[in-house]
Amino acid sequence: MYNQFNAQGLEILAVNGFDKQDVIEKYIKDNSFTFPVILAGDGQSQQYALATAYGVEAYPTNYLIDAEGKVVFRSVGFSEAGLKAALAKLGIK
């Protein structure tokens, strides 16, 4: 979806605060991610501050944030249909 919608303004940031950097880097490479992945923790101390701030209770939890910084879509688990419907409401098709 990133490759499909990036030219229309969609940015994707993956945030991982629980795994070690080498594990994350291997996962990114193995899955050919083309979007940024942010490390929010050190993979050892299990800092949950970011997850707590956004109400993350399970993984993956997805947020769509509009240009004004408002959360306009949230899903636990990946819902491609739900995300595409939310993007369409923002004019990204």
C-alpha positions as CSV (number, residue, x, y, z in Angstrom):
1,M,0.0,0.0,0.0
2,Y,2.9,2.3,0.7
3,N,4.2,2.0,-2.9
4,Q,0.6,2.4,-4.2
5,F,-0.3,5.5,-2.3
6,N,2.9,7.2,-1.4
7,A,2.8,9.5,-4.5
8,Q,-0.6,10.7,-3.2
9,G,0.8,11.8,0.2
10,L,0.6,8.6,2.2
11,E,3.5,8.1,4.6
12,I,3.9,4.9,6.6
13,L,6.0,4.7,9.8
14,A,6.3,1.4,11.6
15,V,7.2,1.7,15.2
16,N,8.7,-1.2,17.2
17,G,9.7,-0.7,20.8
18,F,10.0,-4.3,21.9
19,D,12.4,-6.2,19.7
20,K,16.1,-6.0,19.4
21,Q,17.5,-3.9,16.5
22,D,19.1,-6.9,14.7
23,V,15.8,-8.8,14.8
24,I,13.9,-5.8,13.4
25,E,16.5,-5.2,10.7
26,K,16.3,-8.9,9.6
27,Y,12.5,-8.7,9.5
28,I,12.6,-5.5,7.4
29,K,15.0,-7.1,4.9
30,D,13.2,-10.4,4.8
31,N,9.9,-8.6,4.0
32,S,11.3,-5.9,1.7
33,F,9.9,-3.0,3.6
34,T,10.2,0.3,1.7
35,F,8.9,2.5,4.5
36,P,10.7,3.7,7.6
37,V,10.8,1.7,10.8
38,I,11.3,3.5,14.0
39,L,12.9,1.9,17.0
40,A,11.0,3.2,20.1
41,G,12.8,1.2,22.7
42,D,16.0,-0.7,23.3
43,G,14.6,-4.2,22.9
44,Q,15.7,-5.1,26.5
45,S,13.9,-2.9,29.1
46,Q,10.5,-3.3,27.5
47,Q,9.6,0.4,27.7
48,Y,5.9,0.6,27.0
49,A,5.5,4.4,27.2
50,L,4.8,4.9,23.4
51,A,2.4,1.9,23.3
52,T,0.6,3.2,26.4
53,A,0.4,6.7,25.1
54,Y,-1.4,5.4,21.9
55,G,-3.5,2.8,23.6
56,V,-1.8,-0.1,21.9
57,E,-3.0,-3.4,23.5
58,A,-2.1,-5.9,20.7
59,Y,0.1,-6.0,17.6
60,P,-0.2,-4.8,15.0
61,T,-2.2,-1.8,15.9
62,N,-2.6,0.7,13.0
63,Y,-3.3,4.4,13.0
64,L,-4.2,6.6,10.1
65,I,-3.4,10.2,11.0
66,D,-4.6,13.0,8.7
67,A,-2.6,16.1,7.7
68,E,-3.8,18.0,10.8
69,G,-2.5,15.3,13.1
70,K,-6.0,13.8,13.9
71,V,-6.4,10.0,14.2
72,V,-9.0,9.2,11.6
73,F,-8.7,5.4,11.6
74,R,-7.5,2.8,14.1
75,S,-7.4,-1.0,13.8
76,V,-6.1,-3.8,15.8
77,G,-4.7,-6.3,13.4
78,F,-4.3,-5.3,9.7
79,S,-7.5,-4.4,7.9
80,E,-6.6,-3.5,4.3
81,A,-10.3,-2.9,3.4
82,G,-10.8,-0.7,6.4
83,L,-7.6,1.3,5.8
84,K,-8.4,1.7,2.1
85,A,-11.9,3.0,3.0
86,A,-10.4,5.5,5.4
87,L,-7.8,6.6,2.9
88,A,-10.6,7.1,0.3
89,K,-12.4,9.4,2.7
90,L,-9.2,11.5,2.7
91,G,-9.2,11.5,-1.1
92,I,-6.4,8.9,-1.5
93,K,-7.6,6.2,-3.9
